[in-house]
């Protein structure tokens, strides 16, 4: 773990020891230690802190690979046991030791959590520590949140190590919940404050407008969408019932009247309203802070101070949603400066994450037919990059099956999984708002921005949200939002796409026109051919060949030469022979076998992308060898005479005559 050690100060020093405190500001040396080594330093009485660039100061914070918590106000061993039994501590703490001032009636101690990945931002580190203290019950010393906080060693304390680490996603989730709780308390306090400051009338007018907008929204909903709209409307209003005291009975009555219609079942609509209200009340909503500033002129009408009606001048709440939080201020557009033509040579050169294939700030499109190895290739790029920097892999078609591929890759390359994170769902890349939310989620989990984000696949993150692949307008919108992610993290974005029946990328030409680099994958006999279809600002990389090798229950891609191809007359792989054996079953010889039937007989789960990709690859290889033919629409597959001869040669005992 990343930290700093001071060996010139032993145990705790007095406040008057100015020379000692100067050493504690200047003598820390940045190091990377495992738990056993840190425990040894603590046992020697050496102090430790986070890493800094130079003197120990907030502005010099560099990195932290741990979180340490002080417990100074514990009365007895029973309380110690209660603290240590907390699931977070029990499952994730790394080191425990008593401090030098510990006594029987005051068993002071320290708990250290080794972080799965270091944190490189002092403010983020402080907020994570504060969130962890909050989750653990706020017994620990609040000053631990100081990124410069030093912790004295304890000579002869014999610290106990566990070997456990605290995953950063677990810590980030705690921080997210803590921040949400802080925001809710703040809004609630402001709401209560407003109620006592003469703004009741303004509040009522605002809530009236909320109710009016939502009723109009429901009344104008298309007939086929009324149930969904009812749930959404009731959720918004339920939030205001919980947060601002909107009358729930009035809400129910108003919504029932808005739905109307004798053809609508009374119980069904009331159930939908009550369900939405319940969900909404679990997430209270509060009116934004709209109190008039002290300098607002006081006006009177018939002797009545109208300052309390200031909210009448405020724009009404949004039609569809709750009022935005105060923190959501309109972002000013980034100022763009003109560049003279004679200054172009001063621009920095293109920087690659992967030479010729992934620009450090660029969008790359990767496309190829089913079974060509697109996901194997993109995962290879992702894992190589993740050895040094964070990578986000959007597994939009499901995360099931990736574990086999990752295990195989790590075993073959003899390295760990690095900083690879999977986003186990699709992301709506047709919506700038949804993409912004995705980016915010990533920021909360990672302490430094990702260098690569993989979108697997375009179809799931575009067509899955109403985008049309054949529309240049929709494709351009998709790529604009890819650019948004690229600019947000200054990273590389890799988009995986399919080919159509014509053998090239599917859909609108805006796809190839909008990416910086386009990579095409195709099968060439038993090899995978990787070629550059476009390089906007750089030279196209030369074509290369890869081949699959079986590792564990999956495959790994390795470099190959064109001459490495297995000849048509060579022995098929064991998995190819497995397929031929199934196709040779009597039930399939006449009618053929569909992919689904092959999956069942080969015991391949439909969501196991690794095994399914291998299945398609092997089918394509068998077809090229002439051992298999296909129906006009792809399915079913048939074994040919040549396929039976190959099966007879290599598995004679299973051939049916």
Protein Blocks (a to p, Z undefined) as FASTA:
>chain_A
ZZdddfkbgcjddfklmmlmmmmmmmpccddddfklmmmmmmnopacddddehjadfklp
fbdcbdcdddfbbfbfklmmmmmmpmklmmmpmbdcddfkbcfklcccddddddfbacfb
fklmmmmmmmmmmmnoomacfklmpmkbccdddehklpadehiacdfklmmmmmmmmmmm
mmmmmmmmmmmmmmmnopmmmmmmmmmmmmmmmmmmmmmpcfklmmmmmmmmmmmmmmmm
mmnopafklmmmmmmmmngojkbcfklmmmmmmmmmmmmmmmccddddfbdcfklccdde
ehiafklmmmmmpccddfklccddfklccddddddddddfklmmmpccdddfbghkacfb
dcddddddehilmmmmmmmmmmmmmmmmccddddfnojehjlmmmmmmmmmnopaekjad
cdfbdcdfkbfklmmmmmmmmmmmpmbdcfbdcdddfklmmmmnopafklmklmmmmmmm
mmmmmmmnopaddddddddfkopaehjfklmmmpmbdcddddehjbccdddfbdfkbccd
dddddddddehjbccdddddfklpccfklccdfklmmmmmmmmpmklmmnopafklmmmm
nopafklmklmmmmmmmmmmmmmnopaccdfkopacdddfklmmmmmmmmmmlpcZZ
